Amino acid sequence: MSTYKQLFRSRGNRMIGGVCAGLGEYAGVDPTIVRLAFVLVGLLGHLPVLGVIYLVLLIVVPEAPLNPQIPPEPAAQPPAEPPLDPGA
């Protein structure tokens, strides 16, 4: 069974929409580093581009589940067939 990481917007560690915190959690980096990188790139003259990227991520990336300890429901499995009775 393969497990994969999914990108979510943070619910608890957010400044505006939780995008930078979600990216930091996904990449295993402190969210403050991601926020500083956004500000630094914005100050270098790419603010309109970063604004559009942030808005797209805000719309597209879902919020984190309310209780992350509960795994998502598995896909529906067909019911198991009862064992064959050799005496029947």
Biopython code that builds the backbone (N, CA, C, O; Angstrom):
import numpy as np
from Bio.PDB.StructureBuilder import StructureBuilder

atoms = [
    (1, "MET", "N", (0.844, -1.170, 0.000)),
    (1, "MET", "CA", (0.000, 0.000, 0.000)),
    (1, "MET", "C", (0.887, 1.230, 0.000)),
    (1, "MET", "O", (1.759, 1.371, 0.857)),
    (2, "SER", "N", (0.674, 2.105, -0.939)),
    (2, "SER", "CA", (1.516, 3.293, -1.011)),
    (2, "SER", "C", (0.848, 4.447, -0.280)),
    (2, "SER", "O", (-0.358, 4.669, -0.392)),
    (3, "THR", "N", (1.646, 5.155, 0.453)),
    (3, "THR", "CA", (1.136, 6.342, 1.126)),
    (3, "THR", "C", (1.773, 7.553, 0.472)),
    (3, "THR", "O", (2.915, 7.496, 0.016)),
    (4, "TYR", "N", (1.044, 8.626, 0.431)),
    (4, "TYR", "CA", (1.561, 9.843, -0.173)),
    (4, "TYR", "C", (1.148, 11.027, 0.682)),
    (4, "TYR", "O", (0.164, 10.982, 1.421)),
    (5, "LYS", "N", (1.923, 12.075, 0.558)),
    (5, "LYS", "CA", (1.614, 13.299, 1.275)),
    (5, "LYS", "C", (0.675, 14.138, 0.421)),
    (5, "LYS", "O", (0.787, 14.163, -0.805)),
    (6, "GLN", "N", (-0.241, 14.817, 1.076)),
    (6, "GLN", "CA", (-1.158, 15.691, 0.365)),
    (6, "GLN", "C", (-0.985, 17.110, 0.901)),
    (6, "GLN", "O", (-0.826, 17.324, 2.102)),
    (7, "LEU", "N", (-1.019, 18.056, -0.006)),
    (7, "LEU", "CA", (-0.862, 19.461, 0.355)),
    (7, "LEU", "C", (-2.184, 20.003, 0.872)),
    (7, "LEU", "O", (-3.214, 19.895, 0.207)),
    (8, "PHE", "N", (-2.146, 20.590, 2.070)),
    (8, "PHE", "CA", (-3.304, 21.233, 2.672)),
    (8, "PHE", "C", (-2.916, 22.624, 3.128)),
    (8, "PHE", "O", (-1.751, 22.885, 3.430)),
    (9, "ARG", "N", (-3.901, 23.524, 3.179)),
    (9, "ARG", "CA", (-3.686, 24.805, 3.831)),
    (9, "ARG", "C", (-3.805, 24.574, 5.328)),
    (9, "ARG", "O", (-4.657, 23.811, 5.781)),
    (10, "SER", "N", (-2.953, 25.231, 6.086)),
    (10, "SER", "CA", (-2.941, 25.047, 7.528)),
    (10, "SER", "C", (-4.160, 25.695, 8.163)),
    (10, "SER", "O", (-4.606, 26.757, 7.727)),
    (11, "ARG", "N", (-4.697, 25.055, 9.191)),
    (11, "ARG", "CA", (-5.795, 25.645, 9.950)),
    (11, "ARG", "C", (-5.284, 26.397, 11.168)),
    (11, "ARG", "O", (-5.864, 27.411, 11.557)),
    (12, "GLY", "N", (-4.219, 25.920, 11.769)),
    (12, "GLY", "CA", (-3.765, 26.493, 13.031)),
    (12, "GLY", "C", (-2.623, 27.483, 12.910)),
    (12, "GLY", "O", (-2.509, 28.391, 13.733)),
    (13, "ASN", "N", (-1.781, 27.332, 11.913)),
    (13, "ASN", "CA", (-0.582, 28.162, 11.782)),
    (13, "ASN", "C", (-0.722, 29.032, 10.546)),
    (13, "ASN", "O", (0.032, 28.871, 9.586)),
    (14, "ARG", "N", (-1.676, 29.950, 10.558)),
    (14, "ARG", "CA", (-1.925, 30.764, 9.378)),
    (14, "ARG", "C", (-1.787, 32.233, 9.715)),
    (14, "ARG", "O", (-2.082, 32.675, 10.825)),
    (15, "MET", "N", (-1.328, 32.977, 8.715)),
    (15, "MET", "CA", (-1.286, 34.432, 8.826)),
    (15, "MET", "C", (-2.439, 35.035, 8.026)),
    (15, "MET", "O", (-3.171, 35.888, 8.527)),
    (16, "ILE", "N", (-2.594, 34.588, 6.783)),
    (16, "ILE", "CA", (-3.687, 35.077, 5.935)),
    (16, "ILE", "C", (-4.598, 33.905, 5.595)),
    (16, "ILE", "O", (-5.713, 33.806, 6.108)),
    (17, "GLY", "N", (-4.121, 33.026, 4.733)),
    (17, "GLY", "CA", (-4.962, 31.913, 4.301)),
    (17, "GLY", "C", (-4.400, 30.558, 4.643)),
    (17, "GLY", "O", (-5.058, 29.553, 4.374)),
    (18, "GLY", "N", (-3.225, 30.474, 5.218)),
    (18, "GLY", "CA", (-2.616, 29.207, 5.564)),
    (18, "GLY", "C", (-1.829, 28.558, 4.442)),
    (18, "GLY", "O", (-1.410, 27.407, 4.562)),
    (19, "VAL", "N", (-1.621, 29.299, 3.333)),
    (19, "VAL", "CA", (-0.921, 28.722, 2.182)),
    (19, "VAL", "C", (0.555, 28.494, 2.505)),
    (19, "VAL", "O", (1.065, 27.395, 2.287)),
    (20, "CYS", "N", (1.245, 29.501, 3.014)),
    (20, "CYS", "CA", (2.679, 29.353, 3.304)),
    (20, "CYS", "C", (2.928, 28.308, 4.388)),
    (20, "CYS", "O", (3.881, 27.534, 4.299)),
    (21, "ALA", "N", (2.077, 28.282, 5.403)),
    (21, "ALA", "CA", (2.231, 27.270, 6.455)),
    (21, "ALA", "C", (1.992, 25.873, 5.896)),
    (21, "ALA", "O", (2.692, 24.927, 6.257)),
    (22, "GLY", "N", (1.001, 25.744, 5.012)),
    (22, "GLY", "CA", (0.752, 24.445, 4.387)),
    (22, "GLY", "C", (1.906, 23.994, 3.519)),
    (22, "GLY", "O", (2.282, 22.822, 3.537)),
    (23, "LEU", "N", (2.479, 24.932, 2.749)),
    (23, "LEU", "CA", (3.649, 24.595, 1.927)),
    (23, "LEU", "C", (4.832, 24.193, 2.799)),
    (23, "LEU", "O", (5.560, 23.256, 2.472)),
    (24, "GLY", "N", (5.020, 24.900, 3.907)),
    (24, "GLY", "CA", (6.112, 24.564, 4.821)),
    (24, "GLY", "C", (5.936, 23.197, 5.450)),
    (24, "GLY", "O", (6.892, 22.427, 5.540)),
    (25, "GLU", "N", (4.720, 22.885, 5.887)),
    (25, "GLU", "CA", (4.451, 21.570, 6.476)),
    (25, "GLU", "C", (4.640, 20.464, 5.445)),
    (25, "GLU", "O", (5.171, 19.400, 5.764)),
    (26, "TYR", "N", (4.209, 20.711, 4.214)),
    (26, "TYR", "CA", (4.349, 19.714, 3.155)),
    (26, "TYR", "C", (5.820, 19.441, 2.837)),
    (26, "TYR", "O", (6.220, 18.294, 2.640)),
    (27, "ALA", "N", (6.626, 20.518, 2.790)),
    (27, "ALA", "CA", (8.038, 20.378, 2.442)),
    (27, "ALA", "C", (8.921, 20.036, 3.641)),
    (27, "ALA", "O", (10.108, 19.757, 3.469)),
    (28, "GLY", "N", (8.368, 20.054, 4.836)),
    (28, "GLY", "CA", (9.157, 19.766, 6.024)),
    (28, "GLY", "C", (10.068, 20.926, 6.413)),
    (28, "GLY", "O", (11.143, 20.722, 6.977)),
    (29, "VAL", "N", (9.623, 22.155, 6.102)),
    (29, "VAL", "CA", (10.390, 23.362, 6.382)),
    (29, "VAL", "C", (9.562, 24.228, 7.318)),
    (29, "VAL", "O", (8.332, 24.183, 7.288)),
    (30, "ASP", "N", (10.229, 25.010, 8.143)),
    (30, "ASP", "CA", (9.531, 25.937, 9.015)),
    (30, "ASP", "C", (8.706, 26.915, 8.168)),
    (30, "ASP", "O", (9.245, 27.522, 7.243)),
    (31, "PRO", "N", (7.427, 27.076, 8.460)),
    (31, "PRO", "CA", (6.587, 27.985, 7.668)),
    (31, "PRO", "C", (7.107, 29.419, 7.634)),
    (31, "PRO", "O", (6.839, 30.148, 6.679)),
    (32, "THR", "N", (7.843, 29.829, 8.656)),
    (32, "THR", "CA", (8.408, 31.179, 8.658)),
    (32, "THR", "C", (9.404, 31.347, 7.517)),
    (32, "THR", "O", (9.490, 32.422, 6.923)),
    (33, "ILE", "N", (10.149, 30.306, 7.208)),
    (33, "ILE", "CA", (11.106, 30.356, 6.096)),
    (33, "ILE", "C", (10.348, 30.548, 4.781)),
    (33, "ILE", "O", (10.776, 31.327, 3.929)),
    (34, "VAL", "N", (9.233, 29.847, 4.611)),
    (34, "VAL", "CA", (8.445, 29.985, 3.384)),
    (34, "VAL", "C", (7.874, 31.393, 3.292)),
    (34, "VAL", "O", (7.866, 31.985, 2.213)),
    (35, "ARG", "N", (7.397, 31.937, 4.408)),
    (35, "ARG", "CA", (6.862, 33.307, 4.409)),
    (35, "ARG", "C", (7.950, 34.315, 4.053)),
    (35, "ARG", "O", (7.725, 35.229, 3.260)),
    (36, "LEU", "N", (9.120, 34.145, 4.638)),
    (36, "LEU", "CA", (10.229, 35.057, 4.327)),
    (36, "LEU", "C", (10.639, 34.955, 2.864)),
    (36, "LEU", "O", (10.983, 35.963, 2.247)),
    (37, "ALA", "N", (10.608, 33.754, 2.303)),
    (37, "ALA", "CA", (10.942, 33.586, 0.886)),
    (37, "ALA", "C", (9.910, 34.299, 0.012)),
    (37, "ALA", "O", (10.273, 34.928, -0.981)),
    (38, "PHE", "N", (8.637, 34.208, 0.368)),
    (38, "PHE", "CA", (7.602, 34.917, -0.375)),
    (38, "PHE", "C", (7.841, 36.424, -0.324)),
    (38, "PHE", "O", (7.753, 37.100, -1.349)),
    (39, "VAL", "N", (8.142, 36.952, 0.857)),
    (39, "VAL", "CA", (8.371, 38.398, 0.994)),
    (39, "VAL", "C", (9.612, 38.812, 0.223)),
    (39, "VAL", "O", (9.597, 39.832, -0.467)),
    (40, "LEU", "N", (10.690, 38.037, 0.326)),
    (40, "LEU", "CA", (11.932, 38.375, -0.365)),
    (40, "LEU", "C", (11.740, 38.389, -1.880)),
    (40, "LEU", "O", (12.192, 39.314, -2.555)),
    (41, "VAL", "N", (11.084, 37.385, -2.405)),
    (41, "VAL", "CA", (10.830, 37.341, -3.849)),
    (41, "VAL", "C", (9.902, 38.480, -4.254)),
    (41, "VAL", "O", (10.061, 39.055, -5.331)),
    (42, "GLY", "N", (8.945, 38.807, -3.408)),
    (42, "GLY", "CA", (8.055, 39.930, -3.697)),
    (42, "GLY", "C", (8.798, 41.250, -3.725)),
    (42, "GLY", "O", (8.517, 42.109, -4.561)),
    (43, "LEU", "N", (9.743, 41.415, -2.816)),
    (43, "LEU", "CA", (10.531, 42.652, -2.777)),
    (43, "LEU", "C", (11.491, 42.762, -3.958)),
    (43, "LEU", "O", (11.916, 43.862, -4.312)),
    (44, "LEU", "N", (11.830, 41.645, -4.559)),
    (44, "LEU", "CA", (12.719, 41.666, -5.721)),
    (44, "LEU", "C", (11.982, 42.044, -6.996)),
    (44, "LEU", "O", (12.579, 42.063, -8.073)),
    (45, "GLY", "N", (10.699, 42.342, -6.888)),
    (45, "GLY", "CA", (9.974, 42.836, -8.037)),
    (45, "GLY", "C", (8.951, 41.896, -8.622)),
    (45, "GLY", "O", (8.381, 42.187, -9.673)),
    (46, "HIS", "N", (8.703, 40.784, -7.977)),
    (46, "HIS", "CA", (7.770, 39.800, -8.516)),
    (46, "HIS", "C", (6.481, 39.755, -7.702)),
    (46, "HIS", "O", (5.843, 38.706, -7.612)),
    (47, "LEU", "N", (6.096, 40.873, -7.114)),
    (47, "LEU", "CA", (4.922, 40.904, -6.245)),
    (47, "LEU", "C", (3.633, 40.551, -6.985)),
    (47, "LEU", "O", (2.847, 39.765, -6.457)),
    (48, "PRO", "N", (3.373, 41.094, -8.188)),
    (48, "PRO", "CA", (2.122, 40.711, -8.878)),
    (48, "PRO", "C", (2.047, 39.212, -9.187)),
    (48, "PRO", "O", (0.985, 38.602, -9.063)),
    (49, "VAL", "N", (3.165, 38.629, -9.585)),
    (49, "VAL", "CA", (3.186, 37.198, -9.903)),
    (49, "VAL", "C", (2.931, 36.384, -8.638)),
    (49, "VAL", "O", (2.155, 35.428, -8.661)),
    (50, "LEU", "N", (3.577, 36.755, -7.540)),
    (50, "LEU", "CA", (3.363, 36.035, -6.283)),
    (50, "LEU", "C", (1.932, 36.210, -5.783)),
    (50, "LEU", "O", (1.357, 35.286, -5.208)),
    (51, "GLY", "N", (1.365, 37.376, -5.998)),
    (51, "GLY", "CA", (-0.021, 37.596, -5.604)),
    (51, "GLY", "C", (-0.966, 36.663, -6.331)),
    (51, "GLY", "O", (-1.881, 36.102, -5.727)),
    (52, "VAL", "N", (-0.747, 36.495, -7.628)),
    (52, "VAL", "CA", (-1.590, 35.587, -8.418)),
    (52, "VAL", "C", (-1.375, 34.146, -7.975)),
    (52, "VAL", "O", (-2.338, 33.393, -7.828)),
    (53, "ILE", "N", (-0.125, 33.756, -7.762)),
    (53, "ILE", "CA", (0.185, 32.388, -7.311)),
    (53, "ILE", "C", (-0.478, 32.113, -5.965)),
    (53, "ILE", "O", (-1.071, 31.053, -5.766)),
    (54, "TYR", "N", (-0.376, 33.074, -5.038)),
    (54, "TYR", "CA", (-0.966, 32.896, -3.717)),
    (54, "TYR", "C", (-2.486, 32.753, -3.820)),
    (54, "TYR", "O", (-3.069, 31.883, -3.173)),
    (55, "LEU", "N", (-3.127, 33.591, -4.622)),
    (55, "LEU", "CA", (-4.578, 33.517, -4.779)),
    (55, "LEU", "C", (-5.018, 32.188, -5.398)),
    (55, "LEU", "O", (-6.025, 31.609, -4.988)),
    (56, "VAL", "N", (-4.261, 31.711, -6.382)),
    (56, "VAL", "CA", (-4.593, 30.423, -6.996)),
    (56, "VAL", "C", (-4.459, 29.303, -5.963)),
    (56, "VAL", "O", (-5.335, 28.444, -5.865)),
    (57, "LEU", "N", (-3.375, 29.308, -5.196)),
    (57, "LEU", "CA", (-3.204, 28.283, -4.164)),
    (57, "LEU", "C", (-4.281, 28.391, -3.090)),
    (57, "LEU", "O", (-4.743, 27.376, -2.569)),
    (58, "LEU", "N", (-4.681, 29.610, -2.760)),
    (58, "LEU", "CA", (-5.731, 29.813, -1.764)),
    (58, "LEU", "C", (-7.049, 29.205, -2.217)),
    (58, "LEU", "O", (-7.814, 28.687, -1.404)),
    (59, "ILE", "N", (-7.308, 29.270, -3.512)),
    (59, "ILE", "CA", (-8.556, 28.734, -4.050)),
    (59, "ILE", "C", (-8.466, 27.225, -4.277)),
    (59, "ILE", "O", (-9.420, 26.500, -3.997)),
    (60, "VAL", "N", (-7.330, 26.749, -4.780)),
    (60, "VAL", "CA", (-7.211, 25.350, -5.216)),
    (60, "VAL", "C", (-6.883, 24.393, -4.074)),
    (60, "VAL", "O", (-7.438, 23.295, -4.024)),
    (61, "VAL", "N", (-6.010, 24.771, -3.172)),
    (61, "VAL", "CA", (-5.545, 23.862, -2.119)),
    (61, "VAL", "C", (-6.600, 23.800, -1.014)),
    (61, "VAL", "O", (-7.011, 24.840, -0.501)),
    (62, "PRO", "N", (-7.045, 22.595, -0.639)),
    (62, "PRO", "CA", (-8.061, 22.474, 0.415)),
    (62, "PRO", "C", (-7.468, 22.719, 1.797)),
    (62, "PRO", "O", (-6.260, 22.604, 2.006)),
    (63, "GLU", "N", (-8.355, 23.063, 2.740)),
    (63, "GLU", "CA", (-7.922, 23.220, 4.123)),
    (63, "GLU", "C", (-7.654, 21.852, 4.730)),
    (63, "GLU", "O", (-8.212, 20.840, 4.304)),
    (64, "ALA", "N", (-6.792, 21.847, 5.727)),
    (64, "ALA", "CA", (-6.474, 20.602, 6.417)),
    (64, "ALA", "C", (-7.732, 20.060, 7.098)),
    (64, "ALA", "O", (-8.594, 20.838, 7.507)),
    (65, "PRO", "N", (-7.846, 18.736, 7.224)),
    (65, "PRO", "CA", (-8.996, 18.169, 7.934)),
    (65, "PRO", "C", (-9.028, 18.653, 9.379)),
    (65, "PRO", "O", (-7.996, 19.007, 9.951)),
    (66, "LEU", "N", (-10.223, 18.665, 9.961)),
    (66, "LEU", "CA", (-10.355, 19.139, 11.336)),
    (66, "LEU", "C", (-9.602, 18.254, 12.312)),
    (66, "LEU", "O", (-8.989, 18.768, 13.247)),
    (67, "ASN", "N", (-9.626, 16.932, 12.124)),
    (67, "ASN", "CA", (-8.937, 16.014, 13.015)),
    (67, "ASN", "C", (-7.944, 15.195, 12.201)),
    (67, "ASN", "O", (-8.323, 14.177, 11.622)),
    (68, "PRO", "N", (-6.664, 15.620, 12.141)),
    (68, "PRO", "CA", (-5.704, 14.905, 11.298)),
    (68, "PRO", "C", (-5.361, 13.499, 11.792)),
    (68, "PRO", "O", (-4.752, 12.732, 11.046)),
    (69, "GLN", "N", (-5.731, 13.134, 13.030)),
    (69, "GLN", "CA", (-5.432, 11.790, 13.524)),
    (69, "GLN", "C", (-6.355, 10.755, 12.889)),
    (69, "GLN", "O", (-6.007, 9.575, 12.837)),
    (70, "ILE", "N", (-7.509, 11.167, 12.411)),
    (70, "ILE", "CA", (-8.429, 10.228, 11.788)),
    (70, "ILE", "C", (-8.076, 10.114, 10.316)),
    (70, "ILE", "O", (-8.179, 11.102, 9.588)),
    (71, "PRO", "N", (-7.662, 8.942, 9.854)),
    (71, "PRO", "CA", (-7.312, 8.809, 8.436)),
    (71, "PRO", "C", (-8.557, 8.916, 7.576)),
    (71, "PRO", "O", (-9.658, 8.620, 8.042)),
    (72, "PRO", "N", (-8.400, 9.332, 6.334)),
    (72, "PRO", "CA", (-9.566, 9.408, 5.460)),
    (72, "PRO", "C", (-10.166, 8.029, 5.222)),
    (72, "PRO", "O", (-9.475, 7.014, 5.304)),
    (73, "GLU", "N", (-11.447, 8.010, 4.930)),
    (73, "GLU", "CA", (-12.139, 6.756, 4.684)),
    (73, "GLU", "C", (-11.532, 6.046, 3.484)),
    (73, "GLU", "O", (-11.274, 6.682, 2.462)),
    (74, "PRO", "N", (-11.296, 4.726, 3.589)),
    (74, "PRO", "CA", (-10.778, 3.998, 2.427)),
    (74, "PRO", "C", (-11.864, 3.885, 1.360)),
    (74, "PRO", "O", (-13.050, 4.065, 1.640)),
    (75, "ALA", "N", (-11.451, 3.593, 0.172)),
    (75, "ALA", "CA", (-12.407, 3.409, -0.927)),
    (75, "ALA", "C", (-13.316, 2.237, -0.603)),
    (75, "ALA", "O", (-12.912, 1.288, 0.070)),
    (76, "ALA", "N", (-14.535, 2.312, -1.083)),
    (76, "ALA", "CA", (-15.517, 1.266, -0.793)),
    (76, "ALA", "C", (-15.044, -0.071, -1.366)),
    (76, "ALA", "O", (-14.653, -0.155, -2.530)),
    (77, "GLN", "N", (-15.086, -1.093, -0.547)),
    (77, "GLN", "CA", (-14.683, -2.438, -0.950)),
    (77, "GLN", "C", (-15.948, -3.262, -1.147)),
    (77, "GLN", "O", (-16.907, -3.100, -0.392)),
    (78, "PRO", "N", (-15.974, -4.137, -2.137)),
    (78, "PRO", "CA", (-17.143, -5.013, -2.280)),
    (78, "PRO", "C", (-17.228, -5.950, -1.085)),
    (78, "PRO", "O", (-16.196, -6.332, -0.532)),
    (79, "PRO", "N", (-18.417, -6.322, -0.681)),
    (79, "PRO", "CA", (-18.533, -7.218, 0.487)),
    (79, "PRO", "C", (-17.868, -8.558, 0.206)),
    (79, "PRO", "O", (-17.888, -9.060, -0.918)),
    (80, "ALA", "N", (-17.289, -9.114, 1.235)),
    (80, "ALA", "CA", (-16.598, -10.403, 1.112)),
    (80, "ALA", "C", (-17.634, -11.501, 0.928)),
    (80, "ALA", "O", (-18.693, -11.486, 1.556)),
    (81, "GLU", "N", (-17.314, -12.450, 0.062)),
    (81, "GLU", "CA", (-18.209, -13.570, -0.162)),
    (81, "GLU", "C", (-18.087, -14.536, 0.999)),
    (81, "GLU", "O", (-16.987, -14.747, 1.510)),
    (82, "PRO", "N", (-19.205, -15.135, 1.432)),
    (82, "PRO", "CA", (-19.114, -16.103, 2.528)),
    (82, "PRO", "C", (-18.358, -17.347, 2.073)),
    (82, "PRO", "O", (-18.381, -17.686, 0.890)),
    (83, "PRO", "N", (-17.691, -18.028, 2.998)),
    (83, "PRO", "CA", (-16.965, -19.245, 2.602)),
    (83, "PRO", "C", (-17.920, -20.310, 2.112)),
    (83, "PRO", "O", (-19.064, -20.401, 2.556)),
    (84, "LEU", "N", (-17.428, -21.108, 1.193)),
    (84, "LEU", "CA", (-18.251, -22.199, 0.659)),
    (84, "LEU", "C", (-18.374, -23.302, 1.690)),
    (84, "LEU", "O", (-17.403, -23.661, 2.355)),
    (85, "ASP", "N", (-19.593, -23.839, 1.818)),
    (85, "ASP", "CA", (-19.855, -24.910, 2.767)),
    (85, "ASP", "C", (-19.740, -26.237, 2.000)),
    (85, "ASP", "O", (-20.569, -26.512, 1.133)),
    (86, "PRO", "N", (-18.732, -27.057, 2.304)),
    (86, "PRO", "CA", (-18.571, -28.295, 1.547)),
    (86, "PRO", "C", (-19.711, -29.287, 1.770)),
    (86, "PRO", "O", (-19.891, -30.189, 0.952)),
    (87, "GLY", "N", (-20.487, -29.152, 2.845)),
    (87, "GLY", "CA", (-21.554, -30.082, 3.129)),
    (87, "GLY", "C", (-22.864, -29.726, 2.416)),
    (87, "GLY", "O", (-23.816, -30.505, 2.461)),
    (88, "ALA", "N", (-22.922, -28.597, 1.779)),
    (88, "ALA", "CA", (-24.190, -28.188, 1.159)),
    (88, "ALA", "C", (-24.311, -28.662, -0.256)),
    (88, "ALA", "O", (-25.319, -28.399, -0.911)),
]
sb = StructureBuilder()
sb.init_structure("model")
sb.init_model(0)
sb.init_chain("A")
sb.init_seg("    ")
for serial, (resi, resn, name, xyz) in enumerate(atoms, 1):
    if name == "N":
        sb.init_residue(resn, " ", resi, " ")
    sb.init_atom(name, np.array(xyz, "f"), 0.0, 1.0, " ", f" {name:<3s}", serial, name[0])
structure = sb.get_structure()
